[in-house]
Amino acid sequence: MITDTQMEGMTLQDQFHHSMDARRIGQISALGLAHCGDAVFELLVRAWLCESGRATCKDLHRATVRYVCAGAQARRVDRMLPLLDEQELAQYRRGRNAHVHAVPKNATHEEYSKATGLECLFGALYLAGRLDRLSELFEKTMEEADAT
């Protein structure tokens, strides 16, 4: 846990450029990584929506929710899995197999598990500073959405 004293020396830029090693990332719970990855995925979706002009200001929130819900994330995982290396697959499985206490009523347990796996992987990649790989996987998972 980061103390207030440690936080004082950090800048905003530090939060965008992480480079945690695998050991430190391994010490974070799967659900902790998924918590971070959830925000990363949503930020990527929001930026993609703004960049692509897919939604008007009025509809941006609704459009974001459509892409970040567990069902949509689960469908994206199915396209992403063949692209993962062994380390990435291990992070995905770690999140997928995490014991969650509640599943939202608009998702099946399987969808929520897959979505948690995706979020865990995205959290781990973000904290490791592997932003190029994170972007590559995000772009690949969004290709079907680009075609519509």
C-alpha positions in Angstrom: 0.0 0.0 0.0 1.3 3.5 -0.9 1.5 5.8 2.1 0.6 9.5 2.0 4.3 10.4 2.3 5.0 8.3 -0.8 2.2 9.9 -2.7 3.6 13.4 -2.1 6.6 12.7 -4.3 4.5 11.3 -7.2 3.4 13.4 -10.2 0.5 12.8 -12.5 2.9 11.8 -15.2 4.0 8.9 -12.9 0.5 7.5 -13.1 0.6 7.3 -16.9 4.1 5.7 -17.2 4.4 2.7 -15.0 7.1 0.1 -15.3 6.4 -2.4 -12.5 8.3 -5.7 -12.7 6.5 -9.0 -12.9 7.2 -9.8 -9.3 5.4 -6.7 -8.0 2.5 -7.2 -10.4 2.2 -10.8 -9.1 1.8 -9.4 -5.6 -1.4 -7.5 -6.6 -4.5 -9.6 -6.4 -6.3 -10.6 -9.6 -9.2 -8.5 -8.6 -6.9 -5.5 -7.8 -5.5 -5.8 -11.3 -9.0 -6.1 -12.8 -10.0 -3.0 -10.9 -7.2 -1.1 -12.6 -7.8 -2.8 -15.9 -11.5 -1.9 -15.8 -10.5 1.8 -15.7 -7.9 1.4 -18.4 -10.3 -0.4 -20.8 -13.0 2.2 -20.2 -10.5 5.0 -20.9 -9.5 3.3 -24.1 -13.1 2.9 -25.2 -13.9 6.6 -24.3 -10.9 7.8 -26.3 -11.8 5.5 -29.2 -15.4 6.7 -29.3 -14.3 10.4 -29.2 -11.6 9.8 -31.9 -13.8 7.8 -34.2 -16.8 10.1 -33.9 -19.0 7.0 -33.3 -21.3 8.8 -30.8 -22.5 12.3 -30.2 -21.8 14.1 -26.9 -25.4 13.2 -25.9 -24.8 9.5 -26.5 -21.2 9.1 -25.4 -22.0 7.6 -22.0 -24.5 5.1 -23.4 -22.1 4.1 -26.1 -19.3 3.6 -23.6 -21.5 1.4 -21.4 -22.4 -0.8 -24.5 -18.7 -1.4 -25.1 -17.5 -1.9 -21.5 -20.3 -4.1 -20.2 -19.3 -7.7 -19.3 -21.1 -9.2 -22.3 -19.3 -7.0 -24.8 -15.9 -7.5 -23.1 -16.5 -11.3 -23.1 -17.1 -11.2 -26.9 -13.9 -9.2 -27.4 -11.9 -11.7 -25.3 -12.8 -14.5 -27.7 -11.1 -12.5 -30.5 -8.1 -11.6 -28.3 -7.2 -15.0 -26.9 -5.4 -16.3 -30.0 -3.1 -13.2 -29.9 -1.9 -13.7 -26.4 1.6 -15.1 -25.4 2.0 -17.4 -22.5 2.5 -14.7 -19.9 -0.5 -12.7 -21.1 -2.6 -15.8 -21.1 -1.6 -16.6 -17.5 -2.7 -13.1 -16.5 -6.0 -13.5 -18.3 -6.6 -16.9 -16.6 -5.7 -15.4 -13.3 -8.5 -12.8 -13.6 -10.9 -15.2 -15.2 -10.5 -17.7 -12.3 -10.7 -15.1 -9.6 -13.5 -15.6 -7.1 -15.9 -12.7 -7.4 -18.6 -12.3 -4.8 -21.4 -11.0 -7.1 -22.2 -11.1 -10.8 -24.2 -8.2 -12.2 -27.7 -9.3 -13.2 -27.2 -8.2 -16.9 -24.3 -10.8 -17.3 -23.8 -14.5 -17.0 -21.1 -15.9 -14.7 -19.1 -16.9 -17.8 -19.3 -13.4 -19.3 -18.3 -11.8 -16.1 -15.4 -14.2 -15.6 -14.1 -13.5 -19.1 -14.5 -9.7 -18.6 -12.6 -10.0 -15.3 -9.8 -11.8 -17.1 -9.6 -9.1 -19.8 -9.5 -6.4 -17.1 -6.9 -8.3 -15.2 -4.7 -8.6 -18.3 -5.2 -4.9 -19.2 -4.3 -3.9 -15.6 -1.2 -6.0 -15.7 -0.1 -4.6 -19.1 -0.7 -1.0 -18.0 1.2 -1.4 -14.7 4.1 -3.1 -16.5 4.3 -0.1 -18.9 3.5 -2.2 -21.9 1.3 0.5 -23.5 2.2 -0.5 -27.1 1.0 -4.1 -26.5 -2.1 -2.8 -24.6 -3.0 -0.6 -27.6 -2.3 -3.4 -30.0 -4.7 -5.8 -28.2 -7.3 -3.1 -27.8 -7.2 -2.3 -31.5 -7.5 -5.9 -32.4 -10.5 -6.5 -30.1 -12.2 -3.4 -31.6 -11.8 -4.3 -35.2 -15.3 -5.8 -35.5 -16.7 -2.6 -34.1 -14.9 -0.7 -36.7 -16.6 -2.7 -39.4 -20.0 -1.8 -38.2 
